[in-house]
Amino acid sequence: MLFSSKRAIAAAFAFAGAQALHAQDSVRYSDYQRAESFLGYNTSSLVKNLNINPHWTDANNLLYSLFENGKDVHYTLDPSTGKITTTNVIKNDPPGMFNGRRLSTRGVVSPDGKKEAFIRNYNLYVKVIATGKEIQLTTDGVKDFGYATDNAGWKHSGAAVLRWSPDSKKIATFQQDERNVGEMYLVSTNVGHPKLEAWKYPLPGDSIVAMIQRVIINVDQPKVIRLKKDPDFHRGTLSDDISSSGTFDDVDWSTDGSQLAFVSTSRDHKIETFQIANANTGDVKEIFQEKVATQFESGQGTINWRYLPESKEIIWYSERDNWGHLYLYDATTGKLKNQITKGDWLVTQMLQVDEKKKEIYFMAAGKEAENPYFQQLCKINFSGKDLKVLTPEVGTHKVQFSKDKAYFFDAYSQPNIPATYVVRKSSNGDKVTELGKADITDLVKTGWKAPTPVKLKAGDGVTDIYGLVFTPTTMDPNKKYPIVDYIYPGPQGGSVGSWAFSPSRGDNQSLAELGCIVIAVEGTSNPNRSKSFHDMSYGNMAINTLPDQIAAIRQLAEKFPIDTTKVGIWGHSGGGFATAGALFRYPDFFKVGISESGNHENRNYEDDWGERYNGLLQNSDYESQANQTLAKNLKGKLLLVTGNMDDNVPPFNTYLVVEALEKANKDFDMLIYPNRPHGYGPDAYYMMRRRWDYFVTNLLEKKHPKEFVLGK
């Protein structure tokens, strides 16, 4: 049995005698200890080579480390010869580096490393790094109408949102207009006068939301060039925020800095307009538009469009044939030249574009029969010919290219199969060498076992869905177990998340050790599948994959010893919305729920979320989707949780449900975290322990240890 190292000896003596005194209706202290042993801070250290720290040098050698004979051994691979030698140190990007581009808390460093752009008093400045000299670039920025500001909805930081030109002489950014946008308010909990936090937070249906006026700024001789077009909505092609990737999204400079390609997204995400601006005059030419019936997205995890000024072409991502694929456009005429990728699978991330060789490297999902969520690296010609899968092994592949792009590091795994590490040639995927594998021998000795991948039918009885099942390591096949459904309904993500190997997935296995069977199922309306799959609940997010979860549980009960009269469910954020909805909409099926920080009322959540997945307020019935309207249906046990300083999903979402439950004379439980944000910060482990207690008491109907301490 594996114990938390800091308490193992004390626990063994203090509670060995006490265990015998507990009745069968109790979950013992030692059971909580065993559950804790399956959390990530205990399991990760028991996997040798869980991460071998790969790093490509400028000389195109790969540095990595393996755990051998009780210590880390560092190696260097020369992929051109296949020769491996030992080395003294692993050299990774220093702190503050991201793909070789330094980011600071104040601003963004230029490509040549000589200047840093930052915001002061709503205006944009640059600092010459060598001398510390500061140069003011703009002068008319004011409160709520500042330059490069990262403040709209749940994001409100002091970071600068901008994109340097490749020659470090220009900056693409915007002046963001929030002067008449509605505000959000939170109040601290403390002795004395509370602190009021107020910031701009537009809501669905608001007549005024955040807008951006695009500008290009000459740096050496400061000059602001306003693009000659109407302001754009604060929207992106990939997600709700124009800076969701950490930089200014949906802009692409030409190499010489003379042109800026960009995409404008409509408020409801249904119209994307590709444009090219003259960086010297601000003139803008519209190249083409794409309109969709639901919501447009340009990929999964990466924006999948590129402007290629040398060939005057555009690589564009579209789901127009029901699958996410790449298309080649003429950048001069805006005419489609040809579809590049096609088939019943999708491009998730475009990683590399070789404009000279006219080749594209990309990750694809859905090409493996075993599981459509497994991703592989592929290569194809601009013409759509010569498609080649470069990572043929079954599983999810994570790749990292050498500096010259001639080779790549590949780590592939499955949820129940640890990673194998190899280096391959980019030209054809041929294996240069295998570097090693993750070793779970010590982990397995503790009794650990991997989750079981499952393939099921969705609520419609037709669509295939996939998930993971976590069972007690000492499961008795002759005994029926309550089931806990961990849910995150998306629609921008799902319950499983990565389909790569991980020794722990939150506390799923820990809950199983306490006497449950736990599931995480990717329901319909989540990404990485077809467009029609993703759109199954467009316009009604309250569906929340719940029919799929119910169907999955009933099917799994035919294969696993599940007691379908004891169904629990929990989730955070969107999962909190889904959890309360489960108990209100299906009160005879779901008996116990823990709803953490849920966006129960999407009219009270930032504008872009609801307007993207539900449509504009006037076109969708937000009222019927709100959880407080159904609170009167509660029959089971419900724990509502929120942090009172949650600037992502404001706590008022939860309070609306509380008010409705009280008016309906319903019993429920509630937990509030004073001064805590969306994820509860240092109280996250306290929340986890309270989650265990709640399911033990109300689902397992047993007693639990008092005030067990996690995370120490």
N, C-alpha and C positions, 0 to 999 in steps of 0.2 A: 504494500500500500504506500502511495506517495503522499507525503505531507508537506505543507508549507515549511520551508527549512527553518524559519525563525521560531516556530512553535512546536516542532515535531516532538522533541524530547519531553517538554513540559506537558504536552497534550497526552502523550502516551501514559505518563504516570498519573496525572490528575484525573483522567477520565476512564482509565481501564476498569476500575472498580465500579464506577458509576453506571457504566453501560448495562451491567447486569440488572440494575434496578429499574430500567426503563421498560414499560409495557410495550406490547406489539403495536399499540396505537400511537407510538412516538417515532419521530425521525431523530436519531441520536446526534450528539455532538460529533462523533466520529464519522457519521454519514455526511455531515456538512464539511468536515475536513476532507473526506474523499471527494466530495463534489468540488471543493476548492482546488484539489490537485489537478483537475482537468481544465482549469483556466489557463490562459495563454502564458501568464508569467511563471507558471510551473512547467508547462509542456514544451515550450519553445526551447528551453535550455537542454532538453533531453533529446533533441533531434540534431544529430551531427550533420553539418553542411546544409542546414536549413536555408542559409544564404551564403554564397561563396564570394560575395563582394566583388563582382566583375567590374573591371574598369579598363577601357581602351586608352592607350597612350597616343600621343601625337605621332609616334613612330609605328602605329598600327599593331602594337603588341598588346596582348591581353594580360592584365594582372588579375590574379584571383587567389583565394586561400582555401585550403582544405584542412579539416580537423583530422589529424593522424597521430597515433601513438600518444594521445593525451594532450596534444597541443596544436595550435594553428600553424600550418606550414604555408608559406607564401610562394607562389609560382609565377613565372612569366612564360607565356606561350608566344612563339613566333609563328603565326599561322601560315606564312609563306613556305616554311620548311617543316612545320609540325613539331619543331623542337621545343621541349619544355625544360626550363631550368628553375632552380630555387632562387628566391630573392629575399631581401631583408624586410621590405616594407610594401604595403599595399597603398597606392596613391590614388585616392578618390578626389572628387571635386571638393575644395575646401568649403567650410560653412559659408552660406550666402550665395552659393553658385547654383544655377539651374540650367542644365544643358550648356554650360560654358558661359552663360550670361549672368553677370552678378546683379543680384537684387539687394537693395538695402531697405531699412525701415522707412527711409525718407523718400526714396525715389527709384529711378531706373537709370542704370549706367549705359552709356552709348556703346555701340558695337566695337569701336576702337579703344574702349576702356579709358578714355580721357575726360569724359564729362558725366555728370549725374544730374538728371532732371528731377525736380521735386516741387511740391506745392508749398507756398507760404501766403497766408492771408488771401486765399482764393485765387492767387495768381501763380503762374508757372515761372520757375527759375531754373538755371543750370549752374552747377558748380564745377570749376576746373579742378580736377582731382589733384593735380600736381602742385598747384599753388593755393588752393582753397578759395580762389576768387569766385564771387557769385555775380551772375548776370541776370537781370530781370527781363523775362521774355514778353510778358503781358502786363498790362496796367489797369484794365477795366474789369477785372474779376471782382465780384462782390459776393456777399453771403447769399446762398441759394442760386447764384448764377456765376459759379466759379469754373476755372479751367481744370480739366483732367480729374475731376472729383469722383470718388468712388462711393457715392451716397445715393442709393435709390432702393427703397424697400428694405429687405433684411440685411443688405450689405451697407455698412456705413463706416468706412475706415478713412484714414488719412493718406492712404496710398495714392500714388499718381497713376492714372490710367492713360497710357500713351504708347506709341510705337515709333522708335527711331528709324530713320532711313538707313540703308546699308552703309552709306558713306558718312554717317554721323553728322550730317549737316542740316537735317530737317527732322521735325517731329510731327507726327500725325496724332491729333487728339481732338478734343471738343470742349465747348463751353456748355455746361449742363444747366438747363433752366428748370429750377424747382421753386420758383418764387411764389407760386400760388398752389403748390401741391400740399395736400393735407398732411398733418403730422401724427406721429405715434408718440405715446407717453408711457414711461415706466417710472416707478417711484421706489427708491431704496428703502430697506428696513434697517433702522439704526436708532440709537439714543439721540434725541435732539431732532432738529429739523431734517426731514428726509430730503434726499437729493432727487431732483426731477431730471430725467433724461428725455429729451425730445429730439426727434429727427424726422426727416421727410419719409413718409411711408404711404405711397398711394395704394388705394384699394380697388378691387373690381367695380366697375361702374362709375368711378370718379370721372368728372368732366375734364379734369386737368391731371395729367400724370407727368413724370419726368421726361423731358425732351433734350436731345443733344444737337447743338449746332456745330457741325464738323469744321475743323480748321487745320491748316498746315502752318507750321511756324519755322521760319528760317532762324537758325541758331546763331551763326557767326555775326551776322548783322541783323539783330532781332526785328522780325516783321511777321505780323499775323495775316495770313491769307485765308479768308473765309471761302469755303466752297460755295459755289453758286447754286444752291438748292435749298429746299425747305428743310426745317429741322426734322430729325428722325426720332422715332420712339426709342427708348432705352431698352432695346431688344437685341438678341443675338440669334444666329441661325442654329446654334448648338443647344443653347439653354436659355434660361430666362434673363440672364444678365449680360450686358455688352462686354463685361470683363470677367466672365466666369472662369476663364483659363488662367487668370492672374495677370493678363496683359490686355491691351486693346484688341478685342476680337473682330474678326471679319474685315480686316484690312490687310493688304498685301502690296508692298512697295516694289517698283521696278528696281533693278540692280543699280541704275545710275541715279535713282531718286527723283526722276523727272515725272513719274506717274504714280498715282495711288489708286489701286483697285479696292473697291469696298462693296459691301452688300447692305442694303437697308431692309429692315424687317418690319412689317406692318404690326399694328397693336395686337391683333389676334393671331399673329404668326402664320397667316394664310397667304401672304404675298411677299415674295423675295425679289428685290430689284438689284441686279448687278450693274455697277457703274464704274467708270474710270475717270479720275480727275487729273487735270493738268496741275502739277504741284507748284508751278510758277505763277499761274494766272487764276486758279480756282475754278476754271471752267469744268463742267461735269458732263459726261456723255453717258446716257443710259444705253446699255448693251442688250440686255434682255430681262424678262421677268418670268418667274415661275409662280403659279397660283395653285393652291391645293384646297380641298374641301374641308380638311380638319386642321392639322398643324404640321408645319414643315420643320424638319431637323436635318442638319448637314452631316450626321454621322453619330458615332457613339464614342465619346471620350476625346475625340479630335475633330476639328473642323476640316471637312474633306473637300475643300475647293482650293484651287491654285490659279494664279494669274501668271502666264508664261509670256512675257513681253517680247522675248527674242523671236519666238515662232508666231507671236500674235495669236495665241490660243488660250483657252480657259478649260481647266478640268473642273467639272461641276458634279456635285452629288445630288441624286434625286431618287425618290421612291415611286416614280410615276408608273412603273410596271409592277408595283406591289412589293418590290424588293429594293434595298438600298444599293444603288449601283453608280458607277462613274460614267460621265458623258464628256465628249470633247466638243467644244464650241470654238467658232471663229471669233476672236476678240474684236475684229474690225466690223463685221456685219451682224454679229449676234446670232448667226445661224448655227444650228446643230450640224456638226460634221459626221459624227458617228457615236454610237453607244460603245463604251470600252468594255465594261464587264456586264455579264448577263447570266441569268439562271435563277433557280429557286434557292438562293443563298444570298448573303449580303456582305458588302464591304463595311467593316466597322470603323477602321482607322487607316487613313492613307498616311504612310510613314515617310516615304522617300519618293521624289520625282527627279528622274534624270532627264533633263530637257534635251541634252545632246543625243543620248541613246534612245530617247523617247520610250522610256521604261518607267513603270510605276510599281513600287513595293507597297503592299497593303496587308492588313489583317482582315481575315474573312471568317465569318461564322456561318454555320449551317451546311458546311461541305462534308462533315463527318456524320455518318449514319447513327453512330452510337449516342450522340448528344449534340443538338444544334447549337448549344452554347459554347462548345469547345472552339477555340480560335486557332487559325493557322496563318503563317506568313505565306503570301503569294506574290508573284510577279507577272506583269502583263505588259504588252506593247500598247502604245497609244491607239493603234488601229483596232485593238480588241483581239489580236492574234497572240499566239505563243503564251497562253496562260499556263503557269507552272506553280504547283504547290511546292514550296521550298522546305516545309516542315511536315513530313508525311505521318509521323507517329500520332496515334490517337491521344488526345488530351488538349489542354489549353497551353499554348506556347507564348512565352514572353521573350522578346528579342531585343538585342542591343547591337547596333551597327558599329563597325570600326570607323575610325576617322575618315578613311578613304572610301568607305562603303563597300569594300571588296569582300569583307567577311562580316559575319554576325554571330553573336553569342545567343544561344537558345536554351531556355529552361522550360521543360515541358513536364506536366503532371496532370493528375486527376484528383478529385476530392478524396479518393481512397487509395491513391498511388503517389508516393512522394516523388520529388523532382529528379530528373536526369538532366545533366548539364553538358552541352556539346558546343562546338564551334563549327560553323559551316561556311561554304563559299556562297556569296550572294548571287553569283551568276547562275548556279544550277541547284543549290541546296546540298551539294555533296558534303558529306561529313569530313572535316579536317581531323578532328579527334574528339573523343569523349573525355571530359574533364573529371567527372565523378558523379556521385548520386547522393541525395539526402539519405541518411541512415536513421531509421526509426527503431532500431533494436532496443535501445534503452527505454524508449517510450512504451513499446509493446510489453516490456517486462513488468510495467506497473499495472497491467490489465487494460490499458487503453485499447480502443478499437476505433476504426474509421467509421464515419457515417455511411449509410447504405444509399447509393443513388437509386432513384426510382423513376419510372416512366408511367404516367397515368393519363386519364382522360379528364378534360376540363368539365365545367358545369354543363356545357352543351352536349356532352356525351360523345363528341366527335374529335375535338381538337386535342392534340398531344400536349401535355405539360410535364414538367420535370421538377424533381425536388430531392431533398436529402432527409433521411430518417436517422434519428439518434436514439439508440436503445440502451437500457442499463447494461453495463458490462457483465452483470451477473443475472441477466434476464431469465426468468422462469417461464418457459413456454406454456406451462399449465395454469398460469396466472394471468388475469386481465389487468391491464395498466391504464390509468388515466392518460389522456393525450394533451400535450401543450403545443399549440400552433403558434410559432413565431412568425409574425407577418410584417412585411413591408410591401405595400401594394404598388409602389411607384407613383405615377406611371413612368418616371424617368429612371427607375432602378427596380430591384426586386429583393425578395427575402434571402436568396442564396448569395447574391453578390458574385464574387469571383468563383469560378469553377476550377481553379487551381488548388493544389494541396495546401492544407493548413492544419497544424496539429490541434488548433482550437478555433471554434467559430462562436465568439461571444461566450455565453454560458449555456449553450444548447446541451452539450454533453453533461455539464454539471447538473442541470435540471433533470436530465435523464437518470443520473446517479441517485437522485433523491426519490426515485420511484415512479417516473413518468416515461412515456415515449414522446419524443419531441420531433416536430417536423418543421421544415422550411421549404415551401413550395413556391415556385415561380408561376404565378397565375397569368391568365390572359391579360392583355393590355399593357404588358411590360415590353421593354425594348429588346434588341438583338434577335428579333424574329422578323416576320413579314410586316408590311405596313398595315394590312388588314388585321393582323394579330394585335398590333400595338393600338389600333383604333377601336378595339371592341367595346370600350366603355367611354369613348370620347363623348363629351357632353353630359356625362353622369359619373363623376369620379366616386360617388357614394357606392357604386358597385364594389369597388375596392377588392376585387378578385374573390369576394366572399363565396359566391356559388362554386368557384373552383376549389376553394379550401374545403368546403363541405363535401363536395364530390370526392376530393382526394382522401379525406379522412375515412369516408365510407369504403372506398376501394382498399385503402391500406388496412382496414380492419379485417379484410379477408386474408391478408398475408401476415399480419403481426397481431399479437395478443392485446388488442386495443379495446377498452371499454368505452363505447361511443355514448354512454350516458354521462360520462365525465369528461367533458371537453373544455379545456382552457385555451385562452388566446392572449397574446400580449404583443405590443409593438410600440415604437417610439416615433414621434412626429407623424408622418403619414400613416405609420403603423398604429399610432395612438388614435387617429381618426378612424381607421379601420376597426380597431378593437372595440371601441364604444359602439360603432355602427353594427358590429357583429352581435353584441348583446341586445341592441335595440331592435334590429331587423330580423334576427333569428334567435329569439329569446328561449325557444324550446330546444335548441341545439347547443349553443354556446352557454356554458354555465358559470364560468369564472373568467374575468378579464382584467388586465392591467393596462390602462391607457395612459401612456406617457407623452405629455407635451403635444397633444393632437391638434391638428388644424380642423377642428370640428365644424367650423363655419367659414367657408372659403370666401365669403364676403368680408370677413375680418382678417384675411390673410393677404399678403402682398399681391398687387394687381396682376402681375405677369403670370403667376402660377395658375390661378383659376382661368384667366383669359386665354391662356395657352391651351389648356386641356379640357376646359368646359366651353370655351367660346365667350364672347362678350356677354355681359350681364343681361342685356335685353334679349339675347338669343338662347338663353339656357335657364332652367329652373333651379337656381341656386337654393331657393327656399326649401324645396323638398329634399335636397341632399344634406341639409344641415342636421347634425346629430341632435341638437336640442329639440327639434320638432318631433322626435320619436322617443325621447327619454322616458315618456310615460309607459313604454312597453317593457321596461327593465323587469326581469324576474330573478336573474342570478346575482352573483356577487361581483361588484365592480369597484376597482380602485382607480381613481383619477389622480394624476400627478402633473405638476407644472412647476417651473421655476418662475418666481415673480419678476425676474429681470430678463426674461426670455425675449431677445430682440429679433429672433427668427419667427417663431410662432408665439405672438404675444399671449400672455396668460388669460386674457379676456375670452379667448376661444374656449378654454376650459370652464371659465366662470359662467358662460352662457349655459353650458350643460348642467353645471351645479345648480344654477337658478331653476332650470326646468325640472330637474329631479326633485328639488325641494318643493316646488309648486305641485308636483304630482304625488307628493307624500311618499317618495321612494327612499329606501335605505341604501346607502352607498358609503364608500370609504374615500378618503382624500388625503393626499400628502403634498405639502407645499415646501419648496426649497427657497427660503429667503435669499435674495441677492445672488441667485444662481441663474446662468444663461440656459440655453436650449439643451445642452448636454449635461448639466448639473455640475460640471467641473470636478472639484475634489470629492463631491458627494456621490459620484457615479457608483462606487463600490457599496456605499450605504444603500443606494437604490437597488442594486443587485441583490443584496442580502434581504431587503424588504420584499423583493419579488419572490425570492425563494420561500420566505415565511408565508407570503400570501397564498401561494399555490399549495404549500404543504397543509396549511390550515383549511383552506376552502375547497381544494380539489382532491387532495389525498385524504382530507378529513383526519389529520393527525396533529399531534403537538410537535413543536419545533424547539430547538435550543434557543435560549434567551440571549439576544444581542450578540450573536456570533459576529466576529470582526473579520472582514475581508480586506485584501489588498495591503496587508502589513508584512 
